[in-house]
Amino acid sequence: MVYRTDPVSDIRTYDIPCTLGLERVLEHELLDLGAGDVKRRRGGVTATGDQVMGYRACLWLRSAVRVQEVLAEFDVDVESDLYDGIVGLPWEQWISPDDTLAVDATVRDSVLTHSGYVALKTKDAVCDRLRERFGRRPNVDRDTPILPLRLRLVKGKATLARDLSGDSLHKRGYRPIQVKSPLNEAVAAGLLLQAGYDGTGIMVDPMCGSATFLIEAAWIAQDRAPGLDRRFAFTEWPDFDKAAWAALVGEALERQRPSIEARFFGADNHAGAVSLARRAIHDADLQELVRVDEADAATWRPPNDVRWLFSNPPWGERLSEQVEESWRALAKALRACPGADAHVLSGAPNLTRLIGMRSDQRWPVKTGPVDAMLLRYKINASRGAS
């Protein structure tokens, strides 16, 4: 059994997953926050830091999916090892018998093969430990548990973590209605950072949908912490440091720049998408910086001196003439932005030919089950295309 929190230094181990392809972005974010022993892995990054580092990661990370504090690691050679490893942990430090919990488990190449059973045995061990000490046990709440637990059992090694985030970190708080899209907020922010977006100049998205690229870019430009307007699970834990969290939030509010020179413009030909975009822009408090028009990309005219273009045009398994026409319209929009660095997300390589330009850089990223690519096009300032 290896406990992952040093009782003397309070240094903890954090496991922070992200979308495949954004590991390097997340690594740099954690280094910027001052995390220690930062190491990339497939689909995430591990790091060390004190309790406040976990809070800071939840508040500031843009590309992460969640922040997990590793509680323990142990071997599971026979079935009973799982229960024994869990029940021996000091659960009274992390959860009250009056609280709620939920366990999410993943299993691969181990003596136990059913993730549901592993989650059940983990829950039983926690509850048995607390019942023995307090005479009562916590209940299960799968939707909004006070203590979300995640257990990974791979090749006979169990890693148990508590999830500081609660809901996925892509849920910033400005979009009460989550739209079905391969581009969620964390992916959009990660791609912006991957491409070197620096928060200056004019940015446009001629097929903006619900304005995810525009909003995330504006928050980067404002140096606004993406976690300011949402709930985190750790704020209800017995060891929550309320004063430390209040200090972090206060620092974030002081850093934020409401008034900036950068401006953001978008268009979409779908009235429903424009309505969702405008509502999200309002809820993100960006009405003065971000404008979205109901217009077709082929005829929409962006402002002069566009520096950045980011767009996620339609693509999917079922390609149609309408989808191809959208890409032709996007090509016209790109040429209307001479001198810009244009970035286009695509999960269908055969559609990119319709742009009629050659990309000069590509970044792979996994969006759901699709291996997608963010493509960069340098738009020639004199002729409108390179």
C-alpha positions as CSV (number, residue, x, y, z in Angstrom):
1,M,0.0,0.0,0.0
2,V,1.3,3.4,-1.0
3,Y,-0.4,6.5,0.4
4,R,0.1,9.4,-2.0
5,T,-0.1,12.3,0.5
6,D,3.0,13.1,2.5
7,P,1.7,13.8,6.1
8,V,4.7,16.0,6.9
9,S,4.9,18.2,3.8
10,D,1.3,17.9,2.7
11,I,2.5,17.2,-0.9
12,R,-0.1,15.4,-2.9
13,T,-0.1,13.6,-6.2
14,Y,-2.6,14.8,-8.8
15,D,-3.7,12.9,-11.8
16,I,-5.3,15.3,-14.4
17,P,-6.9,13.8,-17.5
18,C,-7.4,15.7,-20.8
19,T,-8.5,15.1,-24.3
20,L,-6.0,13.0,-26.3
21,G,-3.7,15.4,-28.2
22,L,-3.8,18.1,-25.6
23,E,-1.3,16.6,-23.1
24,R,1.5,19.0,-23.9
25,V,-0.8,22.0,-23.5
26,L,-1.9,20.7,-20.1
27,E,1.7,20.1,-19.1
28,H,2.6,23.7,-19.8
29,E,-0.5,25.0,-17.9
30,L,0.5,23.0,-14.8
31,L,4.1,24.2,-15.0
32,D,2.8,27.8,-15.2
33,L,0.7,27.2,-12.1
34,G,3.8,26.0,-10.2
35,A,3.1,22.3,-10.0
36,G,5.9,20.0,-9.3
37,D,7.1,16.7,-10.9
38,V,4.9,17.4,-13.9
39,K,4.8,14.3,-16.2
40,R,2.8,13.7,-19.4
41,R,1.0,10.4,-19.9
42,R,-1.4,9.4,-22.6
43,G,-4.6,11.3,-22.1
44,G,-3.4,13.4,-19.2
45,V,-0.7,14.7,-16.9
46,T,0.4,13.8,-13.4
47,A,1.9,16.4,-11.0
48,T,2.5,17.1,-7.3
49,G,1.7,20.0,-5.1
50,D,0.0,20.9,-1.8
51,Q,-3.7,21.1,-1.2
52,V,-3.9,24.7,-2.5
53,M,-2.3,23.5,-5.8
54,G,-5.3,21.3,-6.3
55,Y,-7.6,24.2,-5.8
56,R,-5.6,26.4,-8.1
57,A,-5.7,23.7,-10.8
58,C,-9.5,23.5,-10.7
59,L,-9.7,27.3,-10.9
60,W,-7.3,27.9,-13.7
61,L,-6.8,24.9,-15.9
62,R,-8.4,25.4,-19.3
63,S,-7.6,22.2,-21.1
64,A,-8.2,19.7,-18.3
65,V,-11.2,17.4,-17.9
66,R,-10.9,17.0,-14.1
67,V,-8.5,17.3,-11.2
68,Q,-8.0,14.1,-9.2
69,E,-6.0,13.7,-6.0
70,V,-4.5,10.3,-5.8
71,L,-5.2,8.8,-2.3
72,A,-3.5,5.4,-2.6
73,E,-2.0,2.8,-4.9
74,F,-1.9,-0.9,-4.2
75,D,-1.7,-4.3,-5.8
76,V,-4.7,-6.4,-6.4
77,D,-3.6,-10.0,-7.0
78,V,-6.7,-11.7,-5.6
79,E,-10.3,-10.3,-5.2
80,S,-10.0,-9.7,-1.5
81,D,-7.0,-7.3,-2.0
82,L,-9.4,-4.7,-3.4
83,Y,-11.6,-4.6,-0.4
84,D,-8.7,-4.8,2.1
85,G,-6.8,-2.0,0.4
86,I,-9.9,0.3,0.4
87,V,-11.2,-0.4,3.9
88,G,-7.8,0.3,5.5
89,L,-7.7,3.9,4.3
90,P,-8.6,6.8,6.8
91,W,-11.9,7.6,5.2
92,E,-13.0,9.6,8.2
93,Q,-10.6,12.3,7.1
94,W,-12.3,12.6,3.7
95,I,-16.0,12.0,4.2
96,S,-18.6,12.2,6.9
97,P,-21.2,9.4,7.4
98,D,-23.8,12.1,6.6
99,D,-22.3,12.9,3.2
100,T,-22.8,11.2,-0.1
101,L,-20.4,9.4,-2.5
102,A,-20.2,7.8,-5.9
103,V,-17.6,5.5,-7.3
104,D,-16.5,5.4,-11.0
105,A,-14.3,2.4,-11.9
106,T,-12.3,1.4,-14.9
107,V,-10.8,-2.1,-15.3
108,R,-8.3,-3.6,-17.7
109,D,-6.1,-6.7,-17.7
110,S,-6.8,-7.6,-14.1
111,V,-8.1,-10.5,-12.0
112,L,-11.4,-8.5,-11.6
113,T,-12.9,-7.8,-14.9
114,H,-16.3,-6.0,-14.3
115,S,-16.0,-2.3,-13.6
116,G,-19.5,-2.2,-12.0
117,Y,-18.5,-4.9,-9.5
118,V,-15.2,-3.1,-8.7
119,A,-17.1,0.1,-8.0
120,L,-19.6,-1.7,-5.8
121,K,-16.8,-3.3,-3.7
122,T,-15.0,0.0,-3.4
123,K,-18.2,1.7,-2.1
124,D,-18.9,-1.2,0.3
125,A,-15.4,-0.9,1.8
126,V,-15.7,2.8,2.4
127,C,-19.2,2.5,3.9
128,D,-18.1,-0.4,6.1
129,R,-15.2,1.6,7.5
130,L,-17.4,4.5,8.4
131,R,-20.2,2.3,9.8
132,E,-17.6,0.7,12.1
133,R,-16.5,4.0,13.5
134,F,-19.7,6.0,13.5
135,G,-22.5,3.5,13.5
136,R,-23.9,4.9,10.2
137,R,-22.7,5.2,6.6
138,P,-22.9,7.7,3.7
139,N,-25.5,7.3,1.0
140,V,-24.8,7.0,-2.8
141,D,-25.6,10.0,-5.0
142,R,-24.6,9.3,-8.6
143,D,-25.5,12.8,-9.9
144,T,-23.9,15.3,-7.4
145,P,-22.0,13.3,-4.8
146,I,-20.1,15.2,-2.2
147,L,-17.2,12.8,-2.6
148,P,-16.7,11.5,-6.2
149,L,-14.2,8.6,-6.2
150,R,-12.4,7.2,-9.2
151,L,-10.7,3.8,-9.1
152,R,-8.5,2.6,-11.9
153,L,-7.5,-1.1,-11.9
154,V,-5.0,-1.9,-14.6
155,K,-2.7,-4.9,-14.8
156,G,-3.3,-5.7,-11.2
157,K,-2.5,-2.2,-9.8
158,A,-5.3,-0.2,-8.2
159,T,-5.1,3.6,-8.2
160,L,-7.8,5.4,-6.1
161,A,-8.4,9.1,-6.3
162,R,-10.9,11.6,-5.2
163,D,-12.2,14.0,-7.8
164,L,-11.9,17.7,-6.8
165,S,-13.8,18.9,-9.8
166,G,-17.2,17.1,-9.5
167,D,-18.6,18.0,-12.9
168,S,-16.2,17.9,-15.8
169,L,-14.1,21.0,-16.0
170,H,-15.4,21.9,-19.4
171,K,-18.6,23.0,-17.7
172,R,-17.6,26.6,-17.0
173,G,-20.9,27.8,-15.9
174,Y,-21.8,30.1,-18.8
175,R,-23.7,27.4,-20.8
176,P,-26.7,26.0,-18.8
177,I,-27.8,24.1,-21.8
178,Q,-25.0,21.8,-23.0
179,V,-25.2,21.4,-26.8
180,K,-24.1,18.2,-28.4
181,S,-20.8,19.0,-30.1
182,P,-17.4,17.5,-30.6
183,L,-16.0,20.8,-29.5
184,N,-16.5,21.3,-25.8
185,E,-15.1,24.2,-23.9
186,A,-11.9,22.4,-22.6
187,V,-11.1,21.2,-26.1
188,A,-11.6,24.6,-27.6
189,A,-9.4,26.3,-25.0
190,G,-6.8,23.6,-25.4
191,L,-6.7,24.1,-29.2
192,L,-6.4,27.8,-28.8
193,L,-3.4,27.4,-26.5
194,Q,-2.0,24.7,-28.8
195,A,-2.0,27.1,-31.7
196,G,-0.3,29.8,-29.8
197,Y,-3.3,32.1,-29.4
198,D,-2.1,35.1,-27.3
199,G,-5.2,37.1,-26.7
200,T,-4.3,40.0,-28.9
201,G,-6.0,41.5,-32.0
202,I,-9.2,40.6,-33.7
203,M,-10.5,37.0,-33.8
204,V,-13.3,35.7,-35.9
205,D,-15.2,32.4,-36.4
206,P,-17.4,32.4,-39.5
207,M,-19.2,29.2,-38.4
208,C,-19.3,29.8,-34.7
209,G,-22.2,27.6,-33.7
210,S,-22.7,28.3,-30.0
211,A,-19.6,30.5,-29.9
212,T,-17.3,28.2,-27.9
213,F,-14.1,29.3,-29.7
214,L,-15.0,33.0,-29.3
215,I,-15.9,32.8,-25.6
216,E,-12.9,30.7,-24.6
217,A,-10.6,33.0,-26.6
218,A,-12.1,36.1,-24.9
219,W,-11.6,34.6,-21.5
220,I,-7.9,33.9,-22.3
221,A,-7.5,37.5,-23.5
222,Q,-9.1,38.7,-20.3
223,D,-6.9,36.4,-18.2
224,R,-10.1,35.2,-16.6
225,A,-10.0,32.0,-14.6
226,P,-12.4,29.5,-16.2
227,G,-13.5,28.1,-12.9
228,L,-14.8,31.3,-11.3
229,D,-18.5,30.7,-11.9
230,R,-19.0,27.0,-11.1
231,R,-19.2,24.6,-8.2
232,F,-16.4,22.2,-7.2
233,A,-16.8,19.1,-5.2
234,F,-13.9,19.9,-2.8
235,T,-15.7,22.9,-1.3
236,E,-18.0,20.4,0.6
237,W,-15.2,18.2,2.0
238,P,-14.3,17.9,5.7
239,D,-10.7,19.1,5.0
240,F,-11.8,22.1,2.8
241,D,-9.6,25.2,3.4
242,K,-12.2,27.9,3.0
243,A,-9.7,30.8,3.6
244,A,-7.2,29.4,1.1
245,W,-9.9,29.1,-1.5
246,A,-11.2,32.6,-0.9
247,A,-7.7,34.0,-1.3
248,L,-7.3,32.2,-4.7
249,V,-10.7,33.5,-5.9
250,G,-9.7,37.0,-4.8
251,E,-6.4,36.8,-6.7
252,A,-8.2,35.6,-9.8
253,L,-10.7,38.5,-9.7
254,E,-7.8,41.0,-9.3
255,R,-6.0,39.5,-12.3
256,Q,-9.1,39.6,-14.6
257,R,-9.0,42.4,-17.2
258,P,-12.6,43.3,-18.1
259,S,-11.5,46.0,-20.6
260,I,-9.2,44.8,-23.4
261,E,-8.4,45.9,-26.9
262,A,-9.1,42.4,-28.5
263,R,-12.5,41.9,-30.1
264,F,-14.3,38.8,-31.3
265,F,-16.8,38.4,-34.1
266,G,-18.7,35.3,-35.3
267,A,-21.4,34.3,-37.7
268,D,-23.7,31.3,-38.2
269,N,-26.5,30.7,-40.6
270,H,-28.6,28.7,-38.0
271,A,-30.9,30.9,-36.0
272,G,-31.0,28.4,-33.1
273,A,-27.2,28.3,-32.8
274,V,-27.0,32.1,-32.9
275,S,-29.6,32.3,-30.1
276,L,-27.6,29.9,-27.9
277,A,-24.4,31.7,-28.7
278,R,-25.8,35.1,-27.7
279,R,-27.2,33.6,-24.4
280,A,-23.8,32.1,-23.6
281,I,-22.0,35.4,-24.4
282,H,-24.3,37.2,-22.0
283,D,-23.8,34.6,-19.3
284,A,-20.1,34.8,-19.8
285,D,-20.3,38.6,-19.4
286,L,-18.8,39.3,-22.8
287,Q,-21.5,41.4,-24.5
288,E,-19.0,44.3,-24.9
289,L,-16.3,42.1,-26.5
290,V,-18.1,39.4,-28.6
291,R,-20.6,39.8,-31.4
292,V,-22.4,37.1,-33.3
293,D,-24.4,37.7,-36.5
294,E,-26.9,35.4,-38.2
295,A,-25.3,35.1,-41.6
296,D,-23.8,32.7,-44.1
297,A,-20.1,32.3,-44.0
298,A,-19.8,32.7,-47.8
299,T,-21.3,36.2,-47.7
300,W,-20.4,37.4,-44.2
301,R,-17.9,40.1,-44.1
302,P,-15.6,40.2,-41.1
303,P,-13.9,43.4,-39.9
304,N,-10.6,44.5,-41.3
305,D,-7.3,43.5,-39.8
306,V,-8.3,40.0,-38.6
307,R,-5.4,38.4,-36.8
308,W,-6.9,35.1,-35.8
309,L,-9.6,32.8,-37.3
310,F,-10.7,29.6,-35.5
311,S,-13.6,27.5,-36.8
312,N,-15.2,24.1,-36.4
313,P,-17.2,23.6,-39.6
314,P,-19.6,20.7,-39.9
315,W,-18.1,17.3,-40.5
316,G,-19.2,13.8,-39.4
317,E,-19.7,10.3,-40.5
318,R,-22.4,11.2,-42.9
319,L,-21.0,13.6,-45.5
320,S,-23.5,15.3,-47.7
321,E,-23.7,17.9,-50.4
322,Q,-24.8,20.4,-47.8
323,V,-21.7,19.7,-45.7
324,E,-19.5,20.1,-48.7
325,E,-21.2,23.4,-49.5
326,S,-20.4,24.6,-45.9
327,W,-16.7,24.0,-46.5
328,R,-16.8,25.9,-49.8
329,A,-18.4,28.8,-47.9
330,L,-15.7,28.5,-45.3
331,A,-13.1,28.8,-48.0
332,K,-14.6,32.1,-49.0
333,A,-14.6,33.3,-45.4
334,L,-10.9,32.5,-45.1
335,R,-10.1,34.6,-48.2
336,A,-12.0,37.5,-46.7
337,C,-9.4,37.6,-43.9
338,P,-6.1,38.6,-45.6
339,G,-3.1,38.4,-43.3
340,A,-4.9,36.2,-40.7
341,D,-3.7,32.9,-39.2
342,A,-6.7,30.7,-39.9
343,H,-7.3,27.5,-37.9
344,V,-9.8,24.9,-38.9
345,L,-10.9,21.8,-37.0
346,S,-11.6,18.8,-39.2
347,G,-12.5,15.2,-38.6
348,A,-12.9,14.4,-42.3
349,P,-9.7,14.7,-44.2
350,N,-11.4,14.6,-47.6
351,L,-13.3,17.8,-46.9
352,T,-10.2,20.0,-46.4
353,R,-9.5,19.9,-50.1
354,L,-12.5,22.1,-50.6
355,I,-10.7,25.0,-48.9
356,G,-8.3,25.1,-51.8
357,M,-5.3,26.0,-49.7
358,R,-2.5,24.0,-48.2
359,S,-2.1,24.0,-44.4
360,D,1.3,24.7,-43.0
361,Q,0.8,23.1,-39.6
362,R,-1.4,20.3,-38.1
363,W,-2.2,19.3,-34.6
364,P,-3.9,16.0,-34.0
365,V,-6.7,15.8,-31.3
366,K,-9.3,13.2,-30.4
367,T,-12.8,14.6,-30.4
368,G,-15.1,11.9,-29.1
369,P,-14.4,8.7,-31.2
370,V,-12.9,10.7,-34.1
371,D,-9.3,11.4,-34.8
372,A,-9.5,15.0,-35.8
373,M,-6.9,17.6,-36.8
374,L,-6.5,21.3,-36.2
375,L,-5.2,22.8,-39.5
376,R,-3.4,26.1,-39.8
377,Y,-3.6,28.2,-43.0
378,K,-1.6,31.4,-43.5
379,I,-3.8,33.7,-45.4
380,N,-1.7,35.8,-47.8
381,A,-2.1,39.5,-47.0
382,S,-2.1,40.7,-50.6
383,R,-3.9,37.9,-52.5
384,G,-6.2,36.5,-49.8
385,A,-4.8,33.0,-49.9
386,S,-1.5,31.3,-49.6
